[in-house]
Amino acid sequence: VLTLILLYAGIPFFGPVNDLLTAVGGILIAGLALQFHSLLRGESPGLALLLLLAAWAGAAAVAANSVLVAFGQMHWMVGGMYTAVGYALIGIWLLGLLLTLRGEIFFNPGLVRLGLIAGAAMLFGFLSGPLLAGRLQLDIKPMAWIAYAAAGAGWVMFPIWCWRLASKLKDLSLI
């Protein structure tokens, strides 16, 4: 958030910094999905693999397009659409994780609710798929702004969920 504030305050250097930090976030999400994979595999092996692949594909989309935007190889609006699709895939992972493991000791009802809301909001990122496929002018399409809102949910609510999860795991001495 700070990098965006600085960017819009007139310091253009923070645009690429923001994009590179978003790419790092995508890589960290892939690692988080891997950490939960063994728990998911114990509950539902087939679903666990599909959810891991969805999370990794989403994380790769977030990271790759963010790097391309940072180095001027992709327009920020197109990059935002790919980020929205990436967060939608991560939303699938988050919903699957919570619905499969909601009885685990480290998931309290508030944490599950926040994650379900974040994951459901992130799914709206799939609206950017038809826009990208049709190569439509993205800045005038309401669907594009809904997809951006979905990416925003992933960018804001998902890290809050992660922070609260880490606090819960720390309280339980699991990390």
C-alpha positions as CSV (number, residue, x, y, z in Angstrom):
1,V,0.0,0.0,0.0
2,L,2.8,2.4,0.9
3,T,4.5,1.9,-2.5
4,L,1.2,2.8,-4.3
5,I,0.7,5.9,-2.1
6,L,4.2,7.0,-3.0
7,L,3.6,6.3,-6.7
8,Y,0.5,8.3,-6.8
9,A,2.2,11.0,-4.7
10,G,4.3,11.6,-7.7
11,I,7.3,9.4,-7.2
12,P,7.3,7.1,-10.3
13,F,10.1,5.0,-9.0
14,F,7.7,3.2,-6.7
15,G,5.6,1.8,-9.6
16,P,8.2,-0.8,-10.5
17,V,9.0,-1.3,-6.8
18,N,5.3,-2.1,-6.2
19,D,5.2,-4.5,-9.1
20,L,8.3,-6.4,-7.9
21,L,6.9,-6.6,-4.4
22,T,3.7,-8.1,-5.9
23,A,5.9,-10.7,-7.7
24,V,7.5,-11.6,-4.4
25,G,4.1,-11.9,-2.9
26,G,3.1,-14.4,-5.6
27,I,6.2,-16.5,-4.9
28,L,5.4,-16.5,-1.2
29,I,1.8,-17.6,-1.9
30,A,3.2,-20.6,-3.8
31,G,5.2,-21.5,-0.8
32,L,2.2,-21.1,1.5
33,A,0.2,-23.5,-0.7
34,L,3.0,-26.0,-0.6
35,Q,3.1,-25.8,3.2
36,F,-0.6,-26.7,3.5
37,H,-0.4,-29.4,0.8
38,S,0.5,-32.3,3.1
39,L,-2.5,-31.4,5.4
40,L,-4.8,-31.3,2.4
41,R,-3.3,-34.5,0.9
42,G,-4.2,-36.3,4.2
43,E,-7.9,-35.2,3.8
44,S,-8.3,-35.5,0.1
45,P,-5.3,-36.5,-2.1
46,G,-6.9,-35.8,-5.5
47,L,-8.3,-32.5,-4.4
48,A,-5.0,-31.5,-2.8
49,L,-3.1,-31.8,-6.0
50,L,-5.7,-29.8,-8.0
51,L,-5.7,-27.1,-5.3
52,L,-1.9,-27.0,-5.3
53,L,-1.7,-26.7,-9.1
54,A,-4.4,-23.9,-9.0
55,A,-2.4,-22.0,-6.3
56,W,0.9,-22.4,-8.2
57,A,-0.7,-21.3,-11.5
58,G,-2.2,-18.3,-9.9
59,A,1.0,-17.4,-8.1
60,A,3.0,-17.8,-11.3
61,A,0.5,-15.5,-13.1
62,V,0.8,-12.9,-10.4
63,A,4.6,-13.1,-10.3
64,A,5.3,-13.2,-14.0
65,N,3.1,-10.4,-15.1
66,S,4.2,-8.2,-12.2
67,V,7.9,-8.6,-13.3
68,L,6.9,-7.9,-16.9
69,V,5.1,-4.7,-15.9
70,A,7.9,-3.6,-13.6
71,F,10.4,-3.8,-16.5
72,G,8.0,-2.1,-19.0
73,Q,7.3,-5.2,-21.1
74,M,3.6,-5.2,-20.4
75,H,1.1,-2.3,-19.8
76,W,0.0,-2.1,-16.2
77,M,-3.7,-2.5,-17.1
78,V,-3.1,-5.8,-19.0
79,G,-0.8,-6.9,-16.1
80,G,-3.6,-6.1,-13.7
81,M,-6.0,-8.3,-15.6
82,Y,-3.5,-11.2,-15.4
83,T,-3.0,-10.5,-11.7
84,A,-6.8,-10.7,-11.3
85,V,-6.9,-14.1,-13.0
86,G,-3.9,-15.2,-10.8
87,Y,-5.7,-14.2,-7.7
88,A,-8.9,-16.0,-8.8
89,L,-6.9,-19.2,-9.0
90,I,-5.4,-18.5,-5.6
91,G,-9.0,-17.9,-4.4
92,I,-9.9,-21.4,-5.6
93,W,-7.0,-22.7,-3.5
94,L,-8.1,-20.7,-0.5
95,L,-11.7,-21.8,-0.6
96,G,-10.7,-25.4,-1.1
97,L,-8.3,-25.2,1.8
98,L,-10.8,-23.7,4.2
99,L,-13.7,-26.0,3.2
100,T,-11.5,-29.0,3.5
101,L,-9.6,-28.1,6.7
102,R,-12.1,-25.9,8.5
103,G,-12.1,-28.2,11.5
104,E,-8.4,-27.8,12.2
105,I,-7.5,-26.3,15.6
106,F,-5.8,-23.3,14.0
107,F,-8.9,-22.2,12.1
108,N,-11.3,-20.3,14.2
109,P,-14.7,-19.2,12.8
110,G,-13.6,-15.6,12.3
111,L,-10.5,-16.7,10.4
112,V,-12.5,-19.1,8.2
113,R,-15.2,-16.4,7.5
114,L,-12.5,-13.9,6.5
115,G,-10.8,-16.4,4.2
116,L,-14.1,-17.5,2.6
117,I,-15.0,-13.9,1.9
118,A,-11.5,-13.1,0.5
119,G,-11.5,-16.3,-1.6
120,A,-15.0,-15.7,-3.0
121,A,-14.1,-12.0,-3.8
122,M,-11.0,-13.2,-5.5
123,L,-13.0,-15.4,-7.9
124,F,-14.3,-12.3,-9.6
125,G,-10.9,-12.0,-11.1
126,F,-12.0,-14.6,-13.7
127,L,-14.1,-11.8,-15.3
128,S,-10.8,-10.5,-16.8
129,G,-10.3,-13.8,-18.8
130,P,-12.9,-12.9,-21.5
131,L,-11.5,-9.4,-21.7
132,L,-8.0,-10.6,-22.2
133,A,-9.1,-13.3,-24.7
134,G,-11.1,-10.7,-26.7
135,R,-8.2,-8.1,-26.5
136,L,-10.8,-5.5,-25.6
137,Q,-10.0,-2.0,-24.6
138,L,-9.7,-2.6,-20.9
139,D,-10.0,0.9,-19.5
140,I,-13.6,1.4,-20.5
141,K,-15.1,-2.0,-19.5
142,P,-17.0,-2.3,-16.2
143,M,-16.0,-5.9,-16.1
144,A,-12.4,-4.8,-15.9
145,W,-13.0,-2.7,-12.9
146,I,-14.9,-5.6,-11.2
147,A,-11.9,-7.8,-11.9
148,Y,-9.6,-5.1,-10.4
149,A,-11.7,-5.0,-7.3
150,A,-11.3,-8.8,-7.1
151,A,-7.6,-8.5,-7.4
152,G,-7.8,-5.8,-4.7
153,A,-9.6,-8.2,-2.4
154,G,-6.7,-10.6,-3.0
155,W,-4.2,-7.9,-2.4
156,V,-5.8,-6.7,0.8
157,M,-8.0,-9.3,2.4
158,F,-5.8,-12.3,1.7
159,P,-2.7,-10.8,3.4
160,I,-4.9,-9.9,6.4
161,W,-6.0,-13.6,6.5
162,C,-2.4,-14.7,6.3
163,W,-1.4,-12.4,9.1
164,R,-4.2,-13.6,11.3
165,L,-3.4,-17.2,10.5
166,A,0.2,-16.7,11.4
167,S,-0.8,-15.1,14.7
168,K,-3.1,-18.0,15.4
169,L,-0.3,-20.5,14.6
170,K,2.1,-18.6,16.8
171,D,-0.4,-18.6,19.7
172,L,-0.7,-22.3,19.4
173,S,3.1,-22.6,19.2
174,L,2.8,-24.2,15.8
175,I,5.4,-21.9,14.3
